[in-house]
Amino acid sequence: MLDRDPDNLDALIIIAASLAALARSAEARQVSTRIVAVEPGFKVAEFVAQEPFIKGAERSDLSEQLIAAGLSQATYPFLRV
C-alpha cells in the first residue's frame, strides 16, 4: 500500500502500532514522525474515537500502542476527510 501511496495515513498508523506492539520502538517512532508530517495535528484519542470498526479492548490497545510509538494522546478538534 505504501509503495503506491507513501502518505497513506491509515497504513502508517497500523504500521506504527504494530511496530510498537512488537517492541520495535525506534522504528515505531520513525513511522510516527512520518504520521505527524502527513497529519500535523494528529492526536491518538481523536483518531480512535472516530474509527467505527475499533471497539472496546481493541480501542484501548491501539491507543496504548500509538502512544508508545510516540504519538500525542491529547485531543483537539480533529477531523479526517
Summary of the structure (lengths in Angstrom):
residues: 81
radius of gyration: 11.7
end to end distance: 18.8
largest distance: 32.0
contacts: 212
relative contact order: 0.20
helix: 58%
strand: 0%
